[in-house]
Amino acid sequence: MNLMKLRIVELLEQHKKITAVADALGLKQPTVTFHMKSLEQELGVKLFETRSGKIYLTEAGRALYHYSIKINSLAHEAQRVVKEFDQLGRGTLKIGASYVPGTYILPRIISSFTKLYPRINLTLVVKTAPVIKDLLLNHDIDLGVVSCEPFELPPLSAETFCEDEMVLVFSPLHKLASCAQLAPEQLLNIPFILHSPESSTRQMTMKWEQSNRIELNGQLEMDSLEAIKQVVMLGEGISFVSRLAVNKEVARGELECRPIPQNVHKRYVYSTYNLDRSPSALMDSFVEHLQKSIPI
């Protein structure tokens, strides 16, 4: 079994056509067919079947496809990392971040880092924290910077940079603005803007409800933090958000914030990577730069 055969398995699942796979790999169709038959003979099991002029993976083929993706990704990653050691100041770095660090922390840090290393190619993907962890597990990104509750997810290694304090936000004209301190019961029956179910903020909100035996009045659900802030500023709604996300609005008097009453759930900003890969010199340099630049 070699990498070319595994790449063919991966591409067949995507395209379902030998012609498309041959074009993608720069091979002739008979060569692709030869590799397919050779792989089936090598493993002693049928991996491919033809239906309506298309190639589909059998159940055994699907099992092999799962490993093909990981092996091909690791091979590509290994090649890239080794090359970077011979190209000082060059290389590529793929960073994944959850919404708070990706929006309010990393842009400035990435800007200053690319000035230090102008010849690098850096990509930033902003998704929810659970998605970023999955991308790391699948070797789709090199480094994750996520805001979430403490976690253990081998083989991911995580380093804490700072606490990401969660606060309750509302309009300066809201009735809660006159209260210096709040009790959980005061949030009952007030329209509450929920974050998307996949977000770590939504998960923390649910835990807060359970620990305080309260059901918030979730009138709206949004997957955009900026949209949540705008709705809170304009109406009677309230929400739980990161203090990092509202510092400017609070300073300008556009929003009020208070500590979330009776909240024992802490959230932190972590840098995390997959221990199954060797960190490149470029990634080490970025993590060091991140440690020096973190604004908290």
Secondary structure as the mmCIF struct_conf table of DSSP 4:
data_model
#
loop_
_struct_conf.conf_type_id
_struct_conf.id
_struct_conf.beg_label_comp_id
_struct_conf.beg_label_asym_id
_struct_conf.beg_label_seq_id
_struct_conf.end_label_comp_id
_struct_conf.end_label_asym_id
_struct_conf.end_label_seq_id
HELX_RH_AL_P HELX_RH_AL_P1 LEU A 3 HIS A 15
HELX_RH_AL_P HELX_RH_AL_P2 ILE A 18 LEU A 25
TURN_TY1_P TURN_TY1_P1 GLY A 26 GLY A 26
HELX_RH_AL_P HELX_RH_AL_P3 GLN A 29 LEU A 43
TURN_TY1_P TURN_TY1_P2 GLY A 44 GLY A 44
BEND BEND1 VAL A 45 VAL A 45
STRN STRN1 PHE A 48 ARG A 51
TURN_TY1_P TURN_TY1_P3 SER A 52 GLY A 53
STRN STRN2 LYS A 54 LEU A 57
HELX_RH_AL_P HELX_RH_AL_P4 GLU A 59 GLU A 84
TURN_TY1_P TURN_TY1_P4 PHE A 85 ASP A 86
BEND BEND2 GLN A 87 GLN A 87
TURN_TY1_P TURN_TY1_P5 LEU A 88 GLY A 89
STRN STRN3 THR A 92 ALA A 97
HELX_RH_AL_P HELX_RH_AL_P5 TYR A 99 TYR A 104
TURN_TY1_P TURN_TY1_P6 ILE A 105 ILE A 105
HELX_RH_AL_P HELX_RH_AL_P6 LEU A 106 LEU A 116
BEND BEND3 TYR A 117 TYR A 117
TURN_TY1_P TURN_TY1_P7 PRO A 118 ARG A 119
STRN STRN4 ASN A 121 VAL A 126
HELX_RH_AL_P HELX_RH_AL_P7 ALA A 129 LEU A 137
TURN_TY1_P TURN_TY1_P8 ASN A 138 HIS A 139
BEND BEND4 ASP A 140 ASP A 140
BEND BEND5 ASP A 142 ASP A 142
STRN STRN5 LEU A 143 CYS A 148
BEND BEND6 GLU A 149 GLU A 149
TURN_TY1_P TURN_TY1_P9 PRO A 154 PRO A 155
STRN STRN6 LEU A 156 GLU A 163
STRN STRN7 MET A 166 PHE A 170
TURN_TY1_P TURN_TY1_P10 PRO A 172 LEU A 173
BEND BEND7 HIS A 174 HIS A 174
HELX_RH_3T_P HELX_RH_3T_P1 LYS A 175 SER A 178
BEND BEND8 ALA A 180 GLN A 181
HELX_RH_3T_P HELX_RH_3T_P2 PRO A 184 LEU A 187
TURN_TY1_P TURN_TY1_P11 LEU A 188 ASN A 189
BEND BEND9 ILE A 190 ILE A 190
STRN STRN8 PRO A 191 HIS A 195
HELX_LH_PP_P HELX_LH_PP_P1 SER A 196 SER A 196
TURN_TY1_P TURN_TY1_P12 PRO A 197 GLU A 198
BEND BEND10 SER A 199 SER A 199
HELX_RH_AL_P HELX_RH_AL_P8 SER A 200 ASN A 212
TURN_TY1_P TURN_TY1_P13 ARG A 213 ARG A 213
STRN STRN9 ASN A 217 MET A 222
BEND BEND11 ASP A 223 ASP A 223
HELX_RH_AL_P HELX_RH_AL_P9 LEU A 225 LEU A 234
BEND BEND12 GLY A 235 GLU A 236
STRN STRN10 ILE A 238 ILE A 238
STRN STRN11 SER A 239 SER A 242
HELX_RH_AL_P HELX_RH_AL_P10 ARG A 243 ALA A 251
TURN_TY1_P TURN_TY1_P14 ARG A 252 GLY A 253
BEND BEND13 GLU A 254 GLU A 254
STRN STRN12 GLU A 256 PRO A 259
HELX_LH_PP_P HELX_LH_PP_P2 ILE A 260 ILE A 260
TURN_TY1_P TURN_TY1_P15 PRO A 261 GLN A 262
STRN STRN13 TYR A 268 ASN A 274
TURN_TY1_P TURN_TY1_P16 LEU A 275 ASP A 276
BEND BEND14 ARG A 277 ARG A 277
HELX_LH_PP_P HELX_LH_PP_P3 SER A 278 SER A 280
HELX_RH_AL_P HELX_RH_AL_P11 ALA A 281 SER A 293
#
